[in-house]
Amino acid sequence: MTTTIEALVQTVSDAPATERIAFAIGEIAREFPDRTAIVAGAGADGRREIDYGTLAAEIARLEQALASARPVGVVARAMRPESLVVIAAACGRQRVPLAFVTADSAFLATQLHGWVTIDDGLALPAVIPARSSLDSVPPPVIVATSGTSGPPKLVDHAWDSVLAAARLAGQWHGLGWLFVYDAARWAGIQVWAQALLTGGRLVVPASRDPDVVARAIADEGVAILPATPTLLRRLVASADRGLLARAKVERITLGGEATDADLLRQAREVFPAARITQVYATTELGEVFRVADGLPGFPAAWLGKSLPGGVRLATRRDGELLVQLSRDTAEVATGDLVERRGDRCEFVGRRTDVIVVGGAKAYPKRIEEILRSVPGITEARVRGLPSAITGELVAAEIVLADPLTPGATPERIRAAALDACRQNLDPHAVPRILDIVKKIATTAAGKTPRTATVRLA
């Protein structure tokens, strides 16, 4: 009888959560050792493949070292996705506590006393503090928040909650997954875990340059495109149309930021065969809900009702979204603001993003939507700057299309952008500073930054 990927994946859910990643990779490697697990440097010269057999062998070697040393815990500081996969799988099966710490949260590792650091070398240090037997206690998985709405912090999870969103049904088996997230952040962990638990192929572009990403999608047969709205917007607005036309994307999953109607429309035009799903999740709560109806926000009818899995949504008077994961958990204030528009609740931004001008509130997301609607503008970023007179003022940056259409000039587009803001916004929300820039850097998490304190990529 011939063993198939489908048959192997069906056995994955039976493995304990702590062992599930190592088990899945090991089972696939046993039958299909040469099957590609990760394509690194896709879309450019230097492309390389890592197969399931290689991953399984590296996991086994690290497991042996962990079993011998029994460290108090491991801080994963690897840069390559394949290394983080190996560290996570080995620590899980050996029941070693694990912390994913990114460059902008490295200072938090000082809280983890006695824990050892493993980098891309996948080697343990020579001297390791001894650990008492804790095998009966589920080991924690610690993930740092992105820091886009405040200082990064460490959040404790169990392996059950880390892998709770993974889908093992047949339609997810053996697919190609684009990977443009940081592999050590919550969203990145969700993508690589989902891909490898189902015998898929993780496609890591050589950079976030739109043409490089588009070439990786087309050349590697990517079926699933997970991204932040910022990264997807850059792709559909700036990537070579010939490359995008060759893409065979089946599903697009958006998360990390609010999505607007215009981006959803553009995505449908560029990827007409793709089903678009918006995921609302946080590092602290995990995945809360999904929306697949093609509209921004979520149905207002969901407020006050129990959703699948027991989640309940509510809002404060000021519009802040409240989440209760189950009847046994407390209600959590998310920091995300929503506004009722007809039968929808649409996200208007983070509470920390709101700009207060002379006591009146301005919402960057709304201003950015208006700026991007102006012909010739492909990207926009809005943030608040200190003002001695009004407390804050609205500052904006825009990126122009390249090339511009005949007759268009930077000065005319800038003037049109200010006119559009004056026609659609209250006076206090009209940008007092509007700069034309060549590029708007994204954060390491793939989001549009609102402050100057986050690490850019």
HELIX and SHEET records of a PDB file:
HELIX    1   1 ILE A    5  GLN A   10  1                                   6    
HELIX    2   2 VAL A   12  ASP A   14  5                                   3    
HELIX    3   3 ALA A   17  GLU A   19  5                                   3    
HELIX    4   4 ARG A   20  GLU A   31  1                                  12    
HELIX    5   5 TYR A   52  ALA A   69  1                                  18    
HELIX    6   6 PRO A   81  ARG A   93  1                                  13    
HELIX    7   7 ALA A  103  GLN A  111  5                                   9    
HELIX    8   8 TRP A  159  VAL A  162  1                                   4    
HELIX    9   9 GLY A  170  TRP A  172  5                                   3    
HELIX   10  10 TRP A  186  LEU A  197  1                                  12    
HELIX   11  11 PRO A  210  ASP A  219  1                                  10    
HELIX   12  12 PRO A  229  SER A  238  1                                  10    
HELIX   13  13 ARG A  241  ALA A  245  1                                   5    
HELIX   14  14 ALA A  261  VAL A  270  1                                  10    
HELIX   15  15 ALA A  300  TRP A  302  5                                   3    
HELIX   16  16 ARG A  351  ASP A  353  5                                   3    
HELIX   17  17 PRO A  364  ARG A  372  1                                   9    
HELIX   18  18 PRO A  410  ASN A  424  1                                  15    
HELIX   19  19 PRO A  427  ALA A  429  5                                   3    
SHEET    1   A 4 ARG A  48  ASP A  51  0                                        
SHEET    2   A 4 THR A  36  ALA A  42 -1                                        
SHEET    3   A 4 ARG A 201  PRO A 205  1                                        
SHEET    4   A 4 GLY A 176  LEU A 178  1                                        
SHEET    1   B 5 VAL A 116  ILE A 118  0                                        
SHEET    2   B 5 VAL A  74  ALA A  76  1                                        
SHEET    3   B 5 LEU A  98  PHE A 100  1                                        
SHEET    4   B 5 VAL A 141  ALA A 144  1                                        
SHEET    5   B 5 LEU A 154  HIS A 157 -1                                        
SHEET    1   C 4 ILE A 224  ALA A 227  0                                        
SHEET    2   C 4 ARG A 251  LEU A 254  1                                        
SHEET    3   C 4 ARG A 275  THR A 282  1                                        
SHEET    4   C 4 GLY A 286  VAL A 291 -1                                        
SHEET    1   D 5 PHE A 298  PRO A 299  0                                        
SHEET    2   D 5 ARG A 344  ARG A 350 -1                                        
SHEET    3   D 5 VAL A 332  ARG A 341 -1                                        
SHEET    4   D 5 GLU A 320  GLN A 324 -1                                        
SHEET    5   D 5 ARG A 312  THR A 315 -1                                        
SHEET    1   E 2 ILE A 355  VAL A 357  0                                        
SHEET    2   E 2 ALA A 360  ALA A 362 -1                                        
SHEET    1   F 3 ILE A 377  SER A 387  0                                        
SHEET    2   F 3 GLY A 391  LEU A 400 -1                                        
SHEET    3   F 3 ILE A 433  ILE A 436  1                                        
END                                                                             
